[in-house]
């Protein structure tokens, strides 16, 4: 493998599919280089067009220090190779994967990024809100698989934001999952009954416990034939 060297920083282009650049990572690499030097064998990896496949943070650290870029050309390098190389250095979070696939304009992934950017929701809550179901969600996200979008996303957002005015734990994942189940199974009148009693609710430790609480609210004053069961569906 031939490792080359250049001071021509402009010769390289960024890979739009890579994770975002984090200043603290660049600063950490710069500090390491200043203390122990740069190991040439840790060259950045580029394709035949000098698009960076692996080593974006190292590239920025070296260029900011006005040091030469050591690089290795790998022809026909792929996005999957980039994923492997990057994950071998720092474990990718689910949000890293979401950012990657959002750049490929995949619907669920773009919805999550849009919701995070336009609200106070964190990535965990945004994933719950935007996905139709939660089965194997983490695995699907890592693989970039198709994920059905929650058709009641806007209703769920509205319900969570209303809950924000009533209770302090509105942003908890278990609570959001329970509200999501409620929207699938309950009528508008039943949902209104829950909303009217939110302020008296206590924080629970699981989605199931929240659903039981919602059941109790809805079923209060009803005979057995009209009661709802939210936990067996």
PAVO-637142 format. One line per 10 residues: their letters; for each residue z negated, x, y negated of N, C-alpha, C. Coordinates in Angstrom, 2 decimals. Each point is the difference from the previous one (the first is absolute). Layout:
! residues N
A) Z X Y Z X Y Z X Y | ...
This chain:
! residues 233
XXXXXXXXXX) 0.00 0.85 1.18 0.00 -0.85 -1.18 0.00 0.89 -1.24 | 0.96 -0.23 -0.88 0.11 0.81 -1.22 -0.76 -0.66 -1.14 | -0.90 0.74 -0.59 -0.74 -0.47 -1.16 0.57 0.67 -1.25 | 0.41 -0.81 -0.95 0.62 0.51 -1.22 -0.94 -0.16 -1.18 | 0.35 0.64 -1.10 -0.86 0.01 -1.18 0.84 -0.20 -1.26 | -0.52 -0.77 -0.95 0.70 -0.20 -1.27 -0.99 -0.37 -1.09 | 0.39 0.30 -1.24 -0.74 -0.45 -1.17 0.69 -1.19 -0.65 | 1.09 -0.44 0.59 0.78 -1.09 -0.58 -0.60 -1.34 0.43 | -0.99 -0.44 -0.72 -0.70 -1.24 0.35 0.93 -1.22 -0.10 | 0.96 0.08 -0.90 0.91 -1.12 -0.21 1.00 -0.19 1.14
XXXXXXXXXX) 0.04 0.96 0.90 0.94 -0.10 1.13 -0.46 -1.07 1.00 | -1.28 -0.35 -0.04 -0.57 -0.91 0.98 -0.09 -1.43 -0.55 | 0.11 -0.95 0.91 -0.19 -1.41 -0.36 -1.12 -0.58 0.84 | -0.63 -1.05 -0.52 -1.11 -0.64 0.70 0.53 -1.02 1.00 | -0.74 -0.23 1.04 0.32 -1.04 0.97 -0.70 -1.28 -0.43 | 0.77 -1.02 -0.43 -0.61 -1.23 -0.52 -0.84 -0.71 1.04 | 0.18 0.33 1.30 -0.76 -0.68 1.04 -1.36 0.65 0.24 | -0.24 1.17 -0.60 -1.26 0.68 0.22 -1.14 -0.72 -0.71 | -1.22 0.32 0.40 -1.16 -0.54 -0.69 0.00 0.41 -1.46 | -0.75 -0.74 -0.81 -0.15 0.38 -1.39 -0.70 1.36 -0.10
XXXXXXXXXX) 0.28 0.71 -1.10 -0.63 1.29 -0.22 -1.38 -0.22 -0.62 | -1.02 0.64 0.57 -1.35 -0.14 -0.48 -0.44 1.29 -0.69 | -0.38 -0.12 -1.25 -0.35 1.16 -0.80 -1.12 0.81 0.64 | -0.98 -0.67 0.57 -1.13 0.73 0.59 0.46 0.86 1.18 | 1.02 -0.46 0.74 0.52 0.80 1.10 0.74 1.23 -0.53 | 0.79 -0.22 -1.05 0.72 1.12 -0.62 -1.00 1.02 -0.54 | -1.03 -0.48 -0.68 -1.02 0.90 -0.58 -0.73 0.79 1.08 | -0.27 -0.66 1.13 -0.69 0.69 1.10 0.86 1.12 0.57 | 1.30 -0.27 0.13 0.92 1.02 0.52 0.12 1.15 -0.99 | 0.06 -0.31 -1.29 0.08 1.05 -1.03 -1.23 0.90 0.05
XXXXXXXXXX) -1.16 -0.62 0.15 -1.24 0.77 0.08 0.01 0.92 1.22 | 0.47 -0.51 1.12 0.09 0.80 1.22 0.96 1.18 -0.17 | 1.14 -0.26 -0.63 0.99 1.06 -0.22 -0.57 1.08 -0.91 | -0.71 -0.40 -1.03 -0.57 0.96 -0.94 -1.08 0.86 0.66 | -0.67 -0.58 0.98 -1.09 0.72 0.65 0.48 0.90 1.14 | 0.90 -0.51 0.83 0.40 0.76 1.20 1.49 0.27 0.08 | 0.78 -0.49 -0.98 1.44 0.22 0.04 0.70 -1.08 0.81 | 1.32 0.04 -0.03 0.80 -1.00 0.72 0.58 0.62 1.25 | -0.16 -0.67 1.12 0.52 0.50 1.28 1.44 -0.43 0.14 | 0.89 0.96 0.12 1.43 -0.30 0.03 0.38 -0.90 1.17
XXXXXXXXXX) -0.75 0.11 1.10 0.31 -0.82 1.17 -0.26 -1.49 -0.25 | -0.68 -0.30 -1.11 -0.24 -1.40 -0.36 1.07 -0.46 -0.97 | 1.23 0.44 0.25 1.12 -0.36 -0.85 0.22 -1.51 0.00 | 0.54 -0.50 -1.11 0.35 -1.42 -0.02 1.24 -0.20 0.85 | 0.16 -1.20 0.51 1.15 -0.31 0.85 0.94 -0.92 -0.76 | 1.28 0.37 -0.02 1.01 -0.78 -0.72 1.17 -0.30 0.92 | 0.81 -0.98 -0.40 1.23 -0.23 0.75 1.11 0.88 -0.58 | 1.22 -0.18 0.49 1.09 0.87 -0.43 0.36 -0.17 -1.47 | -0.47 -1.09 -0.63 0.26 -0.24 -1.42 -1.19 0.41 -0.88 | -0.97 0.69 0.62 -1.22 0.46 -0.67 -0.88 -1.16 -0.47
XXXXXXXXXX) 0.10 -1.12 0.69 -0.95 -1.09 -0.23 -1.24 0.29 0.82 | -1.16 -0.08 -0.63 -1.24 0.39 0.66 -0.39 -1.04 1.05 | -0.18 0.47 1.22 -0.43 -0.86 1.11 -1.50 0.11 0.20 | -0.51 1.20 -0.13 -1.44 0.24 0.16 -0.43 1.09 -0.97 | -1.08 -0.26 -0.73 -0.52 1.04 -0.89 0.07 -0.33 -1.48 | 0.04 -1.29 -0.33 0.10 -0.38 -1.42 -1.18 0.54 -0.82 | -1.20 -0.11 0.52 -1.17 0.48 -0.73 0.04 1.52 -0.16 | 0.42 0.71 1.04 0.12 1.46 -0.10 1.07 0.39 -1.02 | 1.09 -0.77 -0.02 1.08 0.29 -0.95 -0.52 -0.10 -1.43 | -0.72 -1.09 -0.31 -0.50 -0.19 -1.35 -1.04 1.06 -0.35
XXXXXXXXXX) -0.85 0.37 0.96 -1.01 1.03 -0.26 0.67 1.34 -0.33 | 0.98 0.39 0.79 0.69 1.27 -0.22 0.79 -0.01 -1.31 | 0.67 -1.09 -0.28 0.81 -0.06 -1.23 -0.89 0.03 -1.24 | -1.16 -0.66 0.07 -0.91 0.01 -1.15 -0.61 1.37 -0.23 | -0.13 0.78 1.08 -0.52 1.36 -0.11 1.10 1.02 -0.28 | 1.25 -0.50 -0.12 1.17 0.86 -0.25 0.19 1.03 1.11 | -0.29 -0.42 1.23 0.16 0.87 1.16 1.27 -0.39 0.76 | 0.54 0.89 0.82 1.22 -0.33 0.73 -0.22 -1.08 1.04 | 1.05 -0.76 0.25 -0.04 -1.03 1.04 0.57 0.60 1.27 | -0.81 0.00 1.04 0.47 0.40 1.33 0.41 -1.28 0.73
XXXXXXXXXX) 1.20 0.01 0.54 0.48 -1.23 0.63 0.82 0.29 1.26 | 0.01 -1.00 0.83 0.72 0.05 1.28 0.92 -1.20 0.09 | 1.25 0.21 0.31 0.97 -1.09 0.08 0.06 -0.55 1.43 | -0.15 -1.32 0.09 0.18 -0.68 1.29 1.08 -1.06 -0.18 | 1.10 0.22 0.61 1.11 -0.94 -0.13 -0.32 -1.29 0.76 | 0.49 -1.10 -0.54 -0.18 -1.32 0.62 -1.46 -0.41 0.15 | -0.85 0.50 -0.89 -1.41 -0.39 0.04 -0.11 -1.50 -0.32 | -0.94 -0.67 0.64 -0.11 -1.46 -0.12 -1.32 -0.41 -0.62 | -0.06 -1.26 -0.38 -1.25 -0.57 -0.52 -1.10 0.08 1.04 | 0.34 -0.23 1.26 -1.02 0.05 1.06 -0.58 1.40 0.11
XXXXXXXXXX) 0.85 1.02 -0.18 -0.50 1.37 0.04 -0.95 0.24 -1.18 | 0.35 -0.53 -1.16 -0.86 0.12 -1.16 -1.36 -0.64 0.27 | 0.01 -1.20 0.63 -1.25 -0.67 0.33 -0.86 0.87 0.90 | 0.61 0.59 1.00 -0.75 0.83 0.95 -0.58 1.23 -0.69 | 0.82 0.67 -0.79 -0.44 1.22 -0.67 -1.13 -0.28 -0.97 | 0.13 -1.07 -0.77 -1.04 -0.33 -0.97 -1.28 -0.43 0.68 | 0.11 -0.82 1.04 -1.20 -0.52 0.65 -0.75 1.11 0.73 | 0.71 1.07 0.35 -0.65 1.13 0.67 -0.89 0.76 -0.99 | 0.27 -0.13 -1.31 -0.78 0.71 -1.01 -1.13 -0.86 -0.54 | 0.28 -1.23 -0.32 -1.04 -0.92 -0.49 0.31 -1.38 0.53
XXXXXXXXXX) -0.97 -0.59 0.64 0.23 -1.30 0.60 0.48 -1.00 -1.05 | 1.05 -0.70 0.35 0.52 -1.03 -0.90 -0.89 -1.22 0.05 | -0.30 -0.54 -1.16 -0.70 -1.28 -0.06 1.04 -1.10 0.18 | -0.48 -1.21 0.27 0.93 -1.13 0.10 0.74 -0.20 -1.32 | -0.69 0.28 -1.10 0.65 -0.16 -1.30 1.15 0.99 -0.17 | -0.14 1.21 0.55 1.10 0.98 -0.05 1.24 -0.57 0.69 | -0.21 -0.61 1.17 1.12 -0.58 0.73 0.60 -1.18 -0.76 | -0.86 -0.81 -0.59 0.49 -1.16 -0.76 0.86 0.47 -1.17 | -0.47 1.04 -0.69 0.80 0.55 -1.12 1.36 0.50 0.49 | 0.00 0.66 1.15 1.25 0.53 0.56 0.99 -1.12 0.27
XXXXXXXXXX) -0.44 -1.03 0.73 0.92 -1.06 0.42 0.33 -0.95 -1.15 | -0.86 -0.06 -1.01 0.33 -0.79 -1.19 1.19 0.62 -0.72 | 0.10 1.32 0.06 1.13 0.70 -0.61 1.30 -0.31 0.73 | -0.12 -0.51 1.23 1.18 -0.43 0.76 0.26 -1.49 -0.22 | -0.76 -0.60 -0.93 0.17 -1.42 -0.40 -0.27 -0.97 1.14 | -0.96 0.31 0.86 -0.38 -0.92 1.06 -0.97 -1.04 -0.57 | 0.27 -1.29 0.20 -0.71 -1.07 -0.70 -1.53 0.06 0.00 | -0.64 0.02 1.17 -1.46 0.01 0.02 -0.55 1.17 -0.79 | 0.58 1.16 0.19 -0.48 1.23 -0.62 0.16 -0.05 -1.53 | 1.12 -0.53 -0.46 0.20 -0.12 -1.45 -0.97 -1.03 -0.58
XXXXXXXXXX) -0.29 -1.06 0.75 -0.95 -1.02 -0.47 -1.40 0.59 -0.18 | -0.41 0.85 0.95 -1.32 0.62 -0.08 -0.10 0.89 -1.24 | 1.01 0.83 -0.21 -0.01 0.89 -1.17 -0.01 -0.80 -1.29 | 0.80 -1.05 -0.05 0.06 -0.84 -1.20 -1.33 -0.66 -0.29 | -0.66 -0.49 1.06 -1.30 -0.66 -0.18 -1.05 0.98 -0.49 | -0.01 1.20 0.56 -0.97 1.03 -0.44 0.23 0.36 -1.46 | 1.26 0.14 -0.37 0.33 0.42 -1.37 -0.29 -1.08 -1.03 | 0.02 -1.27 0.43 -0.13 -1.10 -0.96 -1.31 -0.76 0.12 | -0.95 0.55 0.75 -1.28 -0.69 0.17 -1.10 1.02 0.21 | -1.19 -0.50 0.21 -1.15 0.88 0.29 -0.21 0.17 1.49
XXXXXXXXXX) 0.92 -0.50 0.81 -0.14 0.09 1.45 0.21 1.44 0.47 | -0.85 0.44 0.93 0.23 1.31 0.61 1.02 -0.14 1.12 | 0.36 1.12 0.64 1.05 -0.03 1.02 -0.39 -0.83 1.21 | -1.28 0.04 0.39 -0.45 -0.76 1.16 0.16 -1.50 -0.25 | -0.43 -0.45 -1.18 0.13 -1.41 -0.34 1.47 -0.40 -0.13 | 0.80 0.85 -0.60 1.41 -0.31 -0.20 0.72 -0.15 1.34 | -0.37 0.81 0.99 0.60 -0.12 1.33 -0.35 -1.33 0.64 | -1.25 -0.42 -0.14 -0.43 -1.29 0.54 0.77 -1.14 -0.66 | 0.10 0.05 -1.30 0.64 -1.07 -0.76 1.48 -0.12 0.33 | 0.68 1.12 0.12 1.46 -0.02 0.12 0.52 -0.19 1.42
XXXXXXXXXX) -0.80 0.26 1.01 0.47 -0.13 1.38 -0.25 -1.39 0.56 | 0.94 -0.49 0.79 -0.14 -1.33 0.59 -1.11 -0.02 1.04 | -0.07 1.04 0.82 -1.10 0.12 0.96 -0.46 1.45 0.01 | -1.09 0.25 0.71 -0.61 1.34 -0.04 0.07 0.72 1.34 | 0.77 -0.55 0.94 0.06 0.60 1.33 0.75 1.33 -0.05 | -0.65 1.07 0.45 0.58 1.35 0.04 0.57 0.42 -1.35 | -0.63 -0.45 -1.07 0.54 0.26 -1.34 0.04 1.49 -0.31 | -1.07 0.73 0.30 -0.04 1.43 -0.30 1.10 0.75 0.75 | 0.19 -0.34 1.26 1.03 0.66 0.81 1.38 -0.28 -0.56 | 0.26 -1.25 -0.36 1.31 -0.37 -0.55 0.28 0.73 -1.32
XXXXXXXXXX) -1.03 0.13 -0.82 0.17 0.68 -1.28 0.36 1.47 0.22 | -0.68 0.65 0.93 0.29 1.42 0.26 1.42 0.20 0.52 | 0.52 -0.97 0.73 1.35 0.11 0.56 1.06 -0.54 -0.95 | -0.44 -0.63 -1.08 0.97 -0.58 -0.93 0.67 -1.24 0.56 | -0.68 -0.66 0.94 0.57 -1.19 0.64 0.08 -1.17 -0.97 | 0.82 -0.97 0.38 0.08 -1.24 -0.78 -1.34 -0.72 0.09 | -0.50 -0.45 -1.14 -1.24 -0.78 -0.06 0.30 -1.27 -0.79 | -0.23 -1.14 0.65 0.26 -1.28 -0.65 -0.91 -0.17 -1.21 | 0.58 -0.48 -1.08 -0.75 -0.20 -1.24 -0.73 -1.34 0.04 | -1.20 -0.02 -0.48 -0.82 -1.21 -0.05 0.64 -1.01 -0.95
XXXXXXXXXX) 0.43 -1.12 0.55 0.66 -1.02 -0.83 -0.98 -0.69 -0.94 | -1.30 0.17 0.26 -1.02 -0.58 -0.88 -0.69 1.08 -0.83 | 0.74 1.06 -0.26 -0.56 1.14 -0.74 -0.52 -0.42 -1.37 | 0.79 -0.74 -0.75 -0.40 -0.38 -1.35 -1.23 -0.91 0.01 | -0.05 -0.90 0.98 -1.17 -0.88 0.13 -1.25 0.81 0.31 | 0.16 1.00 0.87 -1.14 0.84 0.36 -0.47 0.82 -1.19 | 0.93 0.53 -0.76 -0.36 0.75 -1.20 -0.80 -0.88 -0.96 | 0.49 -1.22 -0.20 -0.69 -0.93 -0.90 -1.41 -0.32 0.50 | -0.13 -0.16 1.32 -1.30 -0.34 0.58 -0.97 1.17 -0.12 | 0.49 1.19 0.20 -0.85 1.19 -0.14 -0.44 0.17 -1.46
XXXXXXXXXX) 0.94 -0.19 -0.92 -0.33 0.15 -1.42 -0.98 -1.08 -0.45 | 0.12 -1.22 0.56 -0.98 -1.03 -0.31 -1.38 0.42 0.54 | 0.00 0.55 1.22 -1.26 0.45 0.61 -0.68 1.07 -0.84 | 0.81 0.77 -0.70 -0.54 1.06 -0.87 -0.94 -0.57 -1.05 | 0.26 -1.23 -0.41 -0.84 -0.63 -1.04 -1.28 -0.60 0.59 | -0.08 -0.03 1.33 -1.12 -0.69 0.65 -0.95 0.93 0.76 | 0.54 1.05 0.59 -0.81 0.85 0.89 0.33 1.49 -0.23 | -0.95 0.90 0.25 0.24 1.43 -0.24 0.78 0.70 1.12 | 0.05 -0.62 1.18 0.64 0.66 1.15 1.42 -0.51 0.25 | 0.62 -0.55 -1.04 1.35 -0.57 0.13 1.03 1.03 0.48
XXXXXXXXXX) -0.24 1.28 -0.25 0.97 1.03 0.33 -0.17 0.61 1.38 | -0.88 -0.53 0.81 -0.23 0.54 1.34 1.11 -0.45 0.95 | 0.41 0.90 0.87 1.12 -0.27 0.91 -0.30 -1.18 0.93 | -1.21 -0.05 0.57 -0.35 -1.10 0.93 0.10 -1.35 -0.70 | -0.42 -0.03 -1.24 0.06 -1.25 -0.77 1.45 -0.41 -0.22 | 0.85 0.95 -0.36 1.42 -0.29 -0.24 0.68 -0.49 1.29 | -0.33 0.61 1.12 0.57 -0.42 1.28 -0.42 -1.43 0.33 | -1.25 -0.34 -0.31 -0.48 -1.36 0.25 0.73 -1.00 -0.89 | 0.19 0.33 -1.27 0.74 -0.88 -0.90 1.44 -0.17 0.47 | 0.56 1.05 0.54 1.37 -0.06 0.51 0.10 -1.00 1.15
XXXXXXXXXX) -1.00 0.03 0.89 -0.04 -0.94 1.12 -0.21 -1.43 -0.49 | -0.80 -0.15 -1.03 -0.26 -1.32 -0.57 1.28 -0.61 -0.54 | 0.81 0.79 -0.69 1.25 -0.51 -0.57 0.97 -0.45 1.09 | -0.07 0.61 1.18 0.87 -0.37 1.10 -0.45 -1.29 0.68 | -1.31 -0.24 0.00 -0.54 -1.07 0.83 -0.55 -1.20 -0.76 | -0.24 0.16 -1.28 -0.70 -1.06 -0.74 0.92 -0.76 -0.95 | -0.38 -1.23 -0.26 0.70 -0.82 -0.98 -0.43 0.39 -1.41 | 0.71 -0.48 -0.99 -0.36 0.30 -1.39 -1.38 -0.55 -0.35 | -0.34 -1.16 0.56 -1.32 -0.58 -0.25 -1.11 0.85 0.61 | 0.24 0.51 1.19 -0.99 0.86 0.65 -0.18 1.31 -0.77
XXXXXXXXXX) 1.11 0.55 -0.48 -0.07 1.23 -0.78 -0.77 -0.24 -1.30 | 0.23 -1.14 -0.60 -0.71 -0.35 -1.24 -1.50 -0.10 0.26 | -0.36 -0.52 1.16 -1.41 -0.12 0.36 -0.64 1.39 0.12 | 0.74 0.94 0.59 -0.48 1.38 0.09 -0.18 0.59 -1.39 | 0.99 -0.18 -0.85 -0.06 0.55 -1.36 -1.22 -0.52 -0.76 | -0.30 -1.27 0.19 -1.12 -0.61 -0.71 -1.35 0.51 0.47 | -0.01 0.67 1.15 -1.27 0.49 0.55 -0.07 1.52 0.10 | 0.98 0.68 -0.55 0.05 1.47 0.10 -1.21 0.67 -0.63 | -0.44 -0.50 -1.12 -1.07 0.68 -0.74 -1.30 0.08 0.80 | -0.17 -0.88 0.98 -1.23 0.00 0.80 0.13 0.83 1.28
XXXXXXXXXX) 1.17 0.59 0.22 0.23 0.77 1.23 -0.67 1.36 -0.05 | -0.36 0.48 1.18 -0.55 1.35 0.13 1.03 0.90 0.67 | -0.09 1.28 -0.29 0.92 0.96 0.61 -0.25 0.09 1.50 | 1.07 0.07 0.78 -0.09 0.07 1.46 0.52 1.36 0.50 | -0.21 0.27 1.26 0.37 1.31 0.56 1.31 -0.02 0.78 | 0.60 -1.18 0.17 1.25 -0.07 0.75 0.83 -1.19 -0.46 | 1.28 0.04 0.34 0.89 -1.11 -0.31 -0.46 -1.28 0.69 | -0.41 0.13 1.26 -0.47 -1.16 0.76 -1.18 -0.67 -0.67 | -0.95 0.79 -0.50 -1.17 -0.58 -0.66 0.39 -0.74 -1.28 | 0.99 0.52 -0.71 0.48 -0.72 -1.19 0.64 -1.33 0.41
XXXXXXXXXX) 0.77 0.03 1.08 0.66 -1.23 0.47 -1.03 -1.05 0.43 | -1.07 0.46 0.63 -1.07 -0.92 0.39 -0.63 -0.63 -1.25 | -0.20 0.82 -1.01 -0.54 -0.50 -1.26 0.93 -1.05 -0.61 | 1.30 0.29 0.01 0.98 -0.95 -0.53 0.00 -1.30 0.82 | -0.12 0.13 1.31 -0.09 -1.19 0.87 -1.17 -0.88 -0.42 | -1.15 0.65 -0.19 -1.20 -0.75 -0.35 0.17 -0.74 -1.33 | 0.68 0.66 -0.94 0.24 -0.64 -1.30 0.91 -1.22 0.15 | 1.09 0.18 0.73 0.97 -1.09 0.17 -0.57 -1.15 0.81 | -0.75 0.34 1.06 -0.48 -1.02 0.94 -1.26 -0.74 -0.47 | -0.61 0.47 -1.06 -1.23 -0.64 -0.47 0.26 -1.47 -0.35
XXXXXXXXXX) -0.76 -0.87 0.62 0.11 -1.43 -0.27 1.08 -0.71 0.80 | 0.74 0.72 0.87 1.07 -0.61 0.79 -0.49 -0.30 1.41 | 0.58 -1.04 0.61 -0.33 -0.27 1.40 0.77 0.95 0.90 | -0.37 0.04 1.27 0.55 0.99 0.93 1.52 -0.07 0.09 | 0.57 -1.18 -0.10 1.44 -0.14 0.16 0.81 0.56 -1.15 | -0.62 0.20 -1.13 0.72 0.48 -1.19 -0.29 1.46 -0.34 | -0.81 0.63 0.82 -0.38 1.37 -0.30 1.09 1.00 0.37 | 0.02 1.10 -0.71 1.01 1.04 0.23 -0.64 1.19 0.70 | 0.77 0.68 0.83 -0.46 1.23 0.67 0.96 1.12 -0.40 | -0.50 0.95 -0.75 0.84 1.08 -0.50 -0.03 1.26 0.86
XXX) -0.92 0.07 0.93 -0.20 1.26 0.72 0.66 0.05 1.38 | 0.51 -1.14 0.49 0.63 -0.02 1.33 1.51 -0.06 -0.04 | 0.60 0.19 -1.18 1.46 -0.07 -0.12 0.57 1.38 -0.15
